[in-house]
Amino acid sequence: MADQCYEKPKLGWVVDQNWLNFVPIYYKNVKELDHRGCNVAYWNFHERTIERKGNGFVVNQAYPLLFFHFSGYDISMPEKVSRHQTRYGMHDSPAVKELFAHYHERLVKNGHADMLKLPCYYRKKKTLLQKLGLKK
């Protein structure tokens, strides 16, 4: 993933997803997890409904919510589901709004603002040509 993990959707490359397609071919005893409560995110809200039930959340009235992608959530814009999309908002579901409020609260409590100040270890370093302004 260090040098072949591209975000080029027009070419069919979506970060690590294409590489993961090879896992069942090259590794034995790999299982597929097919559970509607897993991998819930704004990109599949059209097929998954989140509701509050007891102390937790359920998906499509039957599956406990096991993990949710808060991809693109920005703590400085708590009213937005993601900076990557505009199709869905907090107003679309009281349960989604509550889930995000809980996530926001946990981010604040755990010092997320301080974490944003840390430099990214995996950021690509500029080449000599880039430093000299000869290449973008």
Steps between C-alpha positions, in 0.01 A plus 500: 500500500797734545545559126197346325209645698349755262185709507421505127132404466487568125765232456326263742751548781340579833780495757535146644172353373631340180788337684261352755320324215809278462506384863272193455707392199839512670416411860331184629221492757388857434135560584266771380308689765147555375321687779287812446624643830857515369651757268212745541577844357351787302578313177251226588231703680276435199480133603548517877276667753638572846271511802550526875416181689564459872856602580618475140410536136358257247522491123195413288301422818687173557879524505696653788725781380851355535713762331441826324728701270510865598696568181530870428350611831646833605482594866483868403183434295297274733179556303642322191515123456809524278697756306504245214126507427183711515226239440439419866481724802448477873135601454428180303500279809483572874705184565775610260506841666532335842773263379704791362443706815641213706797470263561876517489490880754216507733685262496808721545297818798313354689807379431479128592868449848429638538195275432715193813701582726196461676466164401203285775238507394350164485827308711481188810708519573747222757392246800721420329613177189603697708690752667689217159579347577301183220247552158502669 
